[in-house]
Amino acid sequence: MRIKMYKIKFLPEDKDCEIKGDDSILETAVKNGIHINASCQGKGICGKCKIILKEGAVEQRERALEFLTKEELNKGYYIACLTYPKDDIEILIPPESRLSEHQMVEDIKFEKKEKVKNFAGIAIDIGTTTVAAYLVDLQTGNIVDTASSFNKQMSYGEDVLSRIEYSKKESGLEKLNTVVIETINKLIEKLIIRENFENEANINRISKIAVSGNTTMTYLLTKRDPHVIQKNIQIDDFKRSYYLKAKKLGIRSSRTTDLYITPGIGSYVGGDIIADIIACDMHNSDEVCLMIDVGTNGEIALGNREWLLVASTSAGPAFEGPSTKYGMRATAGAIDNVTIEGDDVRYGVINNDKPRGICGSGLIHLISELFLNEIIDYKGKFIIKNKRIKTGGNGIPEFVVVFGDETDIGGDIVITEKDIENVIMTKAAIYAGAATLTKVGVSLDEVRKVYIAGGFGYHMDIEKSIVLGLLPDLDVDKFEFIGNGSAKGSCLILTNNEKRKEAEEIAKKATYFDLSTDALGEFTEEYMSAMFIPHQDLDRFPSVEMKTR
Ligand code: FES
């Protein structure tokens, strides 16, 4: 039987495409390079791919109703991966399903008025979610401008594993390579236009580019097959740095612009973590330092000038939105802090917008407040009854953080017991990763400095993170935020050949601790003990024990 074809218009892009009768709206959007948030990659389990039908008829799988409130149904909301066309259709992608350019990580201070005097370089941090570029005056070493945007690969999967899966599809690798180069070129374009560098004479003044990214991102940038990342923990290719001409990869530059790609250490500890280490300089410290990059993977480094251990914890994306009912990235409309007093819940929202969801720092605040107010127990289960606790449609208890009349989504914003469980699993993985590394013979008490890296890490509340059991219970003064350490490290590598050599030495000398195979069972034991708030062993969290007495 011939499958019917229909027309589909995507708004606000105003893009006309064709859709096969048996293709979901999400599949069609991906094929046409249109982004709809899709945390579960169209498996129909996250409910994040909401769209609004403006015209035409569709058929939606019944399961979609679990994710839509009455108000949303009345407004014509559908779940894109569970909805199929029955006619020519026009759909609107609402703000909550689009990538917001607010709150992009540009946390490196620089003097905007300064212009490049002679030659410039560009440091690029390719994150799975965000790509950031920094224009640096090579004479002064100062950053003169920055630009960042979402990685266009986001439309093909939100994490590295789904990108690797996408690369297995026909032309998948080419597509992922093309869109990341497009993302980089757009940023370079922005920087050179602002610097009046557009003409070819001036583009020659960009003499070098340095790139750092996780292992998957650097493989996709250089169009290497990333399947090896799933199959191998450590191979020489992961530790290899690249010296190329940028133009060869299709990067907007002159024919002579050099490109350097920072080496990585293992399958899930890449050049971005080496750049983090360079940024905090722990590899030159006499004392033992701990560095935690809080992202989807939760990478950890422990050591000093003598030795370095690194690990990746597969922490999961609970702090980035996908695995909690109203989770979202730290963009406009996200609740990022919460205080509870009795029945009263006070909250702060990014940009002072009406709330649409809760970002990672909001979740840390919220769960630690629920715990300190004895609304949940140490397992994250609700232990009292009050007007904010109700039973959700699927029978799971939930706590109303904001009632529907105050939200931008026309319904309550809640946190469910399942959400709390997901956050506990994520924080347990990060804490257990750090605790396992210290089993080489140093205790957490011997750690003199704890560096917190990552865009999200920058917004973390240390005390609340200790209450949750995400960070070890150390003196608050020992913690230092380094923000986007990967970008900072890339800038140093760009401008200082010594730092480049140090990056290559770190790649050789660091020991990759494979927590996934966990031959001695140490990580599993630590992980199970950390599956409580703050921890099964309260002796490890004396400050929290004091607060709960
Ligand atoms: S992408 Fe549609 S429900 Fe997750």
Residues whose N, C-alpha, C, O or C-beta is under 5 A from the ligand:
A	BS01	FES	N37 A38 S39 C40 Q41 G42 K43 G44 I45 C46 G47 K48 C49 C81
